[in-house]
Amino acid sequence: MKYRKDKISGKELSILGFGCMRLPGTLGRIDREKAEKLLFEAYEKGVNYFDTAYIYPGSEDIVGGFLDKYKIREKIFLATKLPHGICKDRSAFDKIFEEQKRRLRTNYIDYYLIHNISEFKQWENLCKIGLPEWIADKKASGEIKQIGFSYHGSQHDFIKILDAYDWEFVQIQYNYININYQAGEKGLKHAAKKGIPVIIMEPLLGGKLVNGLPKEALKVMQEASPNSTAVNWALKWLWNQPEVTVVLSGMNTFEQLKENIAIADTSAVNMFGENETKAIQKVIDIFNDKYKIRCTGCNYCMPCVKNINIPACFSAYNTSFAIGRTTGWMQYLNIVGLMANNARFASDCIGCRKCESHCPQGIKISEELKLVKRRLELPGIKPISKLFYKFVK
């Protein structure tokens, strides 16, 4: 296993991290024995970064049991997340954190994230109820070693949030077809310039960059490197970039683990030559040819007066054609903030057209948002979103 240094703490992190959201199981129940064996095999092969979350059903308890069973808590770096959307005051932070320590059988968290921030206003609201002070207390007591956040909003707000606090790491969705999606390449480089470690999630877009690849894209990859798989291309594209610290993979089989470790062992910064770079660009072009809205993700249209994440809406819409409608729909629900009490949908557009005067592509944004609504907003999604928020609250 290869490692990259967290420049803030000096810790050496395995370039492959274990994302524990999709642990093996059936019908929503995790197979504890199989999961523990899989996690331990990853540890044995050099993986030392394990990522879970409060809202991943059963995951924290499984990870905690695994660490306790094999007595390796001090030998790995543990990451978990605070579901800020259900926190109304400081007492909620304490209640959730204590429950997480109980589940994980630990008295400290190495990498603690504020989960799923999607706009700067959320960070402002968290400041009002004392989150920075709470973090300071937990860091002073040693219960939190490093603080960060995972992000699912616009590039503009990502940079604002990153600059608003002394963050010690960040987690973003990033892969070769999401270069301008959410934080994107610009956000990645901004974080790296500040010396902040960047953890990558969804490197395979939930497996869609493996099982959902257009045939033309797969052909390009095979011609460029006959013995390389789609997984190989996607992971090495990330590890080729010096700004990437850890790539999380939600592995749920020993075969996936074996393949990912083999790829990690043969990966390095700047390993791509002209041949690989051209091949990836051809694949990106193939995806772009399938896109319906010619948005480049420049973010000049942002911020929207109704707080709609316009580039992300267009990205989800395009994904629904390039990869599949279900994938686009799931991406859309994620970026609109389904779990928040202030979700912003494409249908919230009031047609003011202020954004259109800033678009270098000349996109008729208000008209295109109507297409996004028609394709990705299921009937009743707005009231369902409000009910969901009340439920989790």
C-alpha positions as CSV (number, residue, x, y, z in Angstrom):
1,M,0.0,0.0,0.0
2,K,1.1,3.5,-0.8
3,Y,0.6,6.5,1.5
4,R,0.3,10.3,1.2
5,K,1.0,12.7,4.0
6,D,-1.6,14.8,5.6
7,K,0.3,18.0,5.6
8,I,-1.5,19.5,8.6
9,S,-1.0,16.6,11.0
10,G,1.9,14.8,9.4
11,K,0.0,11.5,9.4
12,E,0.6,9.0,6.6
13,L,-2.7,8.0,5.1
14,S,-3.3,5.1,2.8
15,I,-4.1,6.4,-0.7
16,L,-7.0,3.9,-0.7
17,G,-9.6,4.5,2.1
18,F,-12.4,2.1,3.0
19,G,-15.8,3.8,2.6
20,C,-18.1,1.9,5.0
21,M,-21.5,3.0,3.6
22,R,-22.0,-0.1,1.4
23,L,-20.7,-2.9,3.6
24,P,-21.7,-6.5,2.5
25,G,-25.2,-7.7,3.5
26,T,-28.7,-8.4,2.3
27,L,-32.0,-6.6,2.4
28,G,-30.5,-3.6,4.2
29,R,-28.9,-5.7,7.0
30,I,-25.1,-5.8,7.2
31,D,-23.5,-9.3,7.4
32,R,-21.4,-8.6,10.5
33,E,-19.0,-11.6,10.1
34,K,-18.3,-11.0,6.4
35,A,-18.0,-7.2,7.0
36,E,-15.5,-7.7,9.8
37,K,-13.4,-10.1,7.7
38,L,-13.4,-7.7,4.8
39,L,-12.4,-4.7,6.9
40,F,-9.6,-6.7,8.6
41,E,-8.3,-7.9,5.2
42,A,-8.2,-4.3,4.1
43,Y,-6.3,-3.4,7.3
44,E,-3.9,-6.4,6.7
45,K,-3.2,-5.1,3.2
46,G,-2.2,-1.6,4.5
47,V,-5.5,0.4,4.4
48,N,-5.5,2.6,7.5
49,Y,-8.3,5.1,6.7
50,F,-11.9,4.0,7.5
51,D,-14.8,6.2,6.8
52,T,-18.3,5.8,8.2
53,A,-21.2,8.1,9.3
54,Y,-24.0,8.4,11.9
55,I,-26.7,8.0,9.3
56,Y,-25.2,4.9,7.6
57,P,-27.5,2.2,9.0
58,G,-25.6,-0.1,11.2
59,S,-22.2,1.0,9.9
60,E,-20.7,2.7,12.9
61,D,-21.6,-0.3,15.1
62,I,-20.0,-2.7,12.7
63,V,-16.8,-0.6,12.4
64,G,-16.6,-0.3,16.1
65,G,-17.1,-4.0,16.6
66,F,-14.4,-4.7,14.0
67,L,-11.9,-2.4,15.7
68,D,-12.6,-3.8,19.2
69,K,-12.5,-7.5,18.0
70,Y,-9.0,-7.1,16.4
71,K,-7.7,-4.6,19.0
72,I,-6.4,-2.2,16.3
73,R,-8.1,1.1,17.2
74,E,-4.7,2.8,17.7
75,K,-3.4,1.5,14.4
76,I,-5.9,3.1,12.1
77,F,-7.4,6.5,11.3
78,L,-11.2,6.6,12.0
79,A,-13.5,9.1,10.2
80,T,-17.2,9.6,10.9
81,K,-19.7,12.4,10.5
82,L,-22.1,14.7,12.3
83,P,-25.5,15.0,10.7
84,H,-25.9,18.8,11.1
85,G,-29.4,18.9,9.6
86,I,-30.9,17.3,12.7
87,C,-29.0,19.5,15.1
88,K,-30.8,22.5,16.6
89,D,-28.5,23.4,19.4
90,R,-25.3,22.4,21.1
91,S,-26.9,19.7,23.2
92,A,-27.7,17.8,19.9
93,F,-24.0,17.9,19.0
94,D,-23.2,16.3,22.3
95,K,-25.9,13.7,22.2
96,I,-24.9,12.5,18.7
97,F,-21.2,12.5,19.4
98,E,-21.6,10.5,22.6
99,E,-23.7,7.9,20.7
100,Q,-21.1,7.7,18.0
101,K,-18.3,7.0,20.5
102,R,-20.4,4.3,22.0
103,R,-21.1,2.7,18.7
104,L,-17.5,2.9,17.6
105,R,-16.1,1.7,21.0
106,T,-13.7,4.6,21.1
107,N,-13.1,7.8,23.1
108,Y,-11.8,9.9,20.2
109,I,-12.3,10.4,16.4
110,D,-9.3,11.0,14.2
111,Y,-11.1,12.7,11.3
112,Y,-14.5,14.2,12.2
113,L,-16.7,15.7,9.5
114,I,-19.7,18.0,9.4
115,H,-21.7,15.8,7.1
116,N,-23.2,17.0,3.8
117,I,-22.8,20.8,3.8
118,S,-24.4,22.1,0.6
119,E,-24.4,25.9,1.0
120,F,-22.7,28.7,3.0
121,K,-25.8,29.6,4.8
122,Q,-25.8,26.2,6.5
123,W,-22.3,27.0,7.9
124,E,-23.5,30.4,9.1
125,N,-26.5,28.8,10.9
126,L,-24.2,26.2,12.6
127,C,-22.0,29.1,13.8
128,K,-25.0,30.7,15.4
129,I,-25.8,27.7,17.5
130,G,-22.2,27.3,18.7
131,L,-20.6,24.7,16.4
132,P,-17.1,26.3,16.3
133,E,-17.0,26.6,20.1
134,W,-18.1,23.0,20.4
135,I,-15.4,21.8,18.0
136,A,-12.8,23.8,20.0
137,D,-13.9,22.1,23.2
138,K,-13.7,18.6,21.6
139,K,-10.3,19.3,20.1
140,A,-9.0,20.6,23.5
141,S,-10.2,17.4,25.2
142,G,-8.6,15.2,22.5
143,E,-12.0,13.7,21.5
144,I,-11.6,15.1,18.0
145,K,-8.2,15.1,16.4
146,Q,-9.0,16.8,13.1
147,I,-12.1,18.6,11.8
148,G,-13.4,18.7,8.3
149,F,-16.6,18.7,6.2
150,S,-18.1,16.7,3.4
151,Y,-19.6,18.8,0.6
152,H,-22.5,18.6,-1.9
153,G,-23.1,22.1,-3.0
154,S,-21.9,24.7,-5.5
155,Q,-18.3,25.4,-6.3
156,H,-18.8,29.0,-5.2
157,D,-20.0,28.1,-1.8
158,F,-17.4,25.4,-1.3
159,I,-14.6,27.9,-1.6
160,K,-16.4,30.4,0.8
161,I,-16.9,27.7,3.4
162,L,-13.3,26.5,3.0
163,D,-12.0,30.0,3.6
164,A,-14.3,30.8,6.5
165,Y,-12.8,28.4,9.1
166,D,-9.5,26.7,9.8
167,W,-10.5,23.3,8.4
168,E,-8.0,20.5,8.7
169,F,-9.4,18.3,5.8
170,V,-12.3,18.1,3.4
171,Q,-14.2,15.4,1.5
172,I,-15.6,16.0,-2.0
173,Q,-17.2,14.0,-4.8
174,Y,-14.8,14.0,-7.7
175,N,-14.1,11.8,-10.7
176,Y,-13.2,12.2,-14.4
177,I,-16.8,13.1,-15.5
178,N,-17.4,15.3,-12.5
179,I,-14.5,17.7,-13.0
180,N,-16.8,20.8,-12.8
181,Y,-19.4,19.2,-10.5
182,Q,-19.8,20.5,-6.9
183,A,-16.4,21.5,-5.5
184,G,-14.8,20.2,-8.7
185,E,-11.2,20.6,-9.9
186,K,-11.1,24.2,-8.9
187,G,-12.2,23.3,-5.3
188,L,-9.7,20.5,-5.1
189,K,-6.8,22.8,-6.1
190,H,-8.0,25.5,-3.8
191,A,-8.0,23.2,-0.8
192,A,-4.6,21.7,-1.8
193,K,-3.1,25.2,-2.2
194,K,-4.1,25.9,1.4
195,G,-2.4,22.6,2.5
196,I,-5.7,21.0,3.3
197,P,-5.9,17.2,2.8
198,V,-8.6,16.2,0.3
199,I,-10.5,12.9,0.7
200,I,-12.3,11.8,-2.5
201,M,-15.7,10.1,-2.4
202,E,-17.7,8.5,-5.4
203,P,-14.6,7.9,-7.5
204,L,-16.6,5.4,-9.6
205,L,-19.9,7.4,-9.2
206,G,-21.5,4.5,-7.3
207,G,-20.1,2.0,-9.8
208,K,-21.6,3.8,-12.8
209,L,-18.1,4.5,-14.3
210,V,-17.7,0.7,-14.4
211,N,-21.1,-0.8,-15.2
212,G,-22.7,2.3,-16.9
213,L,-19.9,3.3,-19.3
214,P,-20.9,4.0,-22.9
215,K,-19.6,1.3,-25.2
216,E,-17.6,3.9,-27.1
217,A,-15.8,5.0,-23.9
218,L,-14.9,1.4,-23.0
219,K,-13.5,0.9,-26.4
220,V,-11.2,3.9,-26.1
221,M,-9.9,2.6,-22.8
222,Q,-9.3,-0.9,-24.2
223,E,-7.5,0.4,-27.2
224,A,-5.2,2.7,-25.1
225,S,-4.4,-0.1,-22.6
226,P,-5.8,-3.5,-23.3
227,N,-5.1,-4.9,-19.9
228,S,-6.6,-2.0,-17.9
229,T,-10.1,-2.1,-16.5
230,A,-12.6,0.8,-16.2
231,V,-11.9,0.7,-12.4
232,N,-8.2,1.0,-13.1
233,W,-8.7,4.0,-15.3
234,A,-10.9,5.8,-12.8
235,L,-8.8,5.3,-9.8
236,K,-5.5,6.0,-11.5
237,W,-6.9,9.2,-12.9
238,L,-7.4,10.4,-9.3
239,W,-4.1,9.1,-7.9
240,N,-2.3,10.8,-10.8
241,Q,-3.2,14.1,-9.2
242,P,-0.9,15.3,-6.4
243,E,-3.8,17.2,-4.8
244,V,-5.7,14.0,-4.0
245,T,-4.8,12.6,-0.5
246,V,-7.2,9.6,-0.1
247,V,-9.6,7.9,-2.5
248,L,-12.6,6.2,-0.7
249,S,-14.0,3.1,-2.2
250,G,-17.2,1.4,-0.9
251,M,-16.0,-2.1,-1.3
252,N,-18.3,-5.0,-0.4
253,T,-16.5,-8.0,-1.8
254,F,-13.1,-9.5,-1.4
255,E,-12.7,-9.3,-5.2
256,Q,-13.2,-5.5,-5.2
257,L,-10.8,-5.1,-2.4
258,K,-8.1,-7.2,-4.1
259,E,-8.5,-5.2,-7.4
260,N,-8.4,-1.8,-5.7
261,I,-5.4,-2.7,-3.7
262,A,-3.5,-3.9,-6.7
263,I,-4.4,-0.6,-8.5
264,A,-3.3,1.4,-5.5
265,D,0.0,-0.5,-5.3
266,T,0.9,0.5,-8.9
267,S,-0.3,4.1,-8.8
268,A,1.7,7.3,-8.4
269,V,1.5,11.0,-8.9
270,N,2.0,12.1,-12.6
271,M,1.9,8.5,-13.8
272,F,-0.2,9.4,-16.8
273,G,1.6,10.0,-20.0
274,E,0.4,11.5,-23.2
275,N,-1.4,8.3,-24.2
276,E,-3.4,8.0,-21.0
277,T,-4.2,11.8,-20.9
278,K,-5.5,11.7,-24.5
279,A,-7.6,8.5,-23.8
280,I,-9.3,10.1,-20.8
281,Q,-10.1,13.2,-22.7
282,K,-11.7,11.1,-25.5
283,V,-13.8,9.4,-22.8
284,I,-14.8,12.8,-21.4
285,D,-15.7,14.0,-24.9
286,I,-17.9,10.9,-25.4
287,F,-19.8,11.8,-22.2
288,N,-20.0,15.4,-23.3
289,D,-21.5,14.4,-26.7
290,K,-24.3,12.8,-24.8
291,Y,-25.0,15.9,-22.7
292,K,-28.2,17.9,-23.5
293,I,-27.2,21.1,-21.8
294,R,-23.9,22.6,-22.8
295,C,-22.9,23.8,-19.3
296,T,-19.2,23.8,-18.6
297,G,-19.6,24.3,-14.8
298,C,-17.9,27.7,-14.8
299,N,-20.3,28.9,-12.0
300,Y,-20.5,32.4,-13.5
301,C,-24.3,32.1,-13.0
302,M,-23.9,31.7,-9.3
303,P,-25.1,32.6,-6.8
304,C,-28.7,32.3,-7.8
305,V,-31.2,34.7,-6.2
306,K,-33.3,31.6,-5.1
307,N,-30.2,29.6,-4.1
308,I,-30.7,27.0,-6.8
309,N,-27.4,25.2,-7.6
310,I,-27.7,25.7,-11.3
311,P,-24.6,24.0,-12.6
312,A,-25.2,20.9,-10.4
313,C,-28.8,20.7,-11.7
314,F,-27.6,20.7,-15.2
315,S,-24.9,18.1,-14.3
316,A,-27.5,15.8,-12.9
317,Y,-29.7,16.3,-15.9
318,N,-26.8,15.5,-18.3
319,T,-25.9,12.5,-16.2
320,S,-29.4,11.2,-16.5
321,F,-28.8,10.9,-20.3
322,A,-25.1,9.9,-20.4
323,I,-25.3,7.2,-17.7
324,G,-28.9,6.7,-16.7
325,R,-32.0,8.4,-15.4
326,T,-31.8,6.8,-12.0
327,T,-28.2,7.9,-11.5
328,G,-29.2,11.4,-12.6
329,W,-32.2,11.5,-10.3
330,M,-30.1,10.4,-7.3
331,Q,-27.5,13.0,-8.1
332,Y,-30.2,15.6,-8.3
333,L,-31.8,14.7,-5.0
334,N,-28.3,15.0,-3.4
335,I,-27.5,18.5,-4.8
336,V,-30.9,20.1,-4.1
337,G,-30.4,19.3,-0.4
338,L,-33.2,16.7,0.2
339,M,-32.1,16.3,3.8
340,A,-32.2,20.0,4.6
341,N,-35.1,22.2,5.6
342,N,-34.3,24.6,2.8
343,A,-34.0,22.3,-0.2
344,R,-33.8,24.2,-3.5
345,F,-35.3,22.6,-6.6
346,A,-35.1,23.6,-10.3
347,S,-38.8,24.4,-10.1
348,D,-38.0,27.2,-7.6
349,C,-36.7,29.3,-10.5
350,I,-38.7,32.5,-10.8
351,G,-37.5,33.3,-14.3
352,C,-35.6,36.5,-13.3
353,R,-32.9,35.7,-15.9
354,K,-30.2,37.5,-14.0
355,C,-28.0,34.4,-14.3
356,E,-28.3,34.3,-18.1
357,S,-26.5,37.6,-18.6
358,H,-23.4,36.0,-16.9
359,C,-23.4,32.7,-18.9
360,P,-20.5,32.6,-21.4
361,Q,-22.3,29.7,-23.2
362,G,-25.4,31.8,-23.8
363,I,-27.6,29.1,-22.1
364,K,-31.2,30.0,-21.6
365,I,-31.0,28.9,-18.0
366,S,-34.6,29.5,-16.9
367,E,-35.9,27.4,-19.8
368,E,-33.4,24.6,-19.3
369,L,-34.3,24.4,-15.6
370,K,-37.8,23.6,-16.7
371,L,-36.4,20.6,-18.5
372,V,-34.6,19.6,-15.4
373,K,-37.8,19.8,-13.4
374,R,-39.7,17.8,-16.0
375,R,-37.1,15.0,-16.1
376,L,-35.9,14.8,-12.5
377,E,-38.6,16.2,-10.2
378,L,-41.0,13.4,-9.3
379,P,-44.5,14.5,-8.4
380,G,-44.8,15.4,-4.8
381,I,-41.0,15.6,-4.2
382,K,-41.2,19.0,-2.4
383,P,-43.7,18.0,0.3
384,I,-41.9,14.7,0.7
385,S,-38.7,16.6,1.2
386,K,-40.3,18.6,4.0
387,L,-41.7,15.5,5.6
388,F,-38.4,13.8,5.4
389,Y,-36.7,16.7,7.2
390,K,-39.3,16.6,10.0
391,F,-38.8,12.9,10.3
392,V,-35.0,13.0,10.6
393,K,-35.2,16.1,12.9
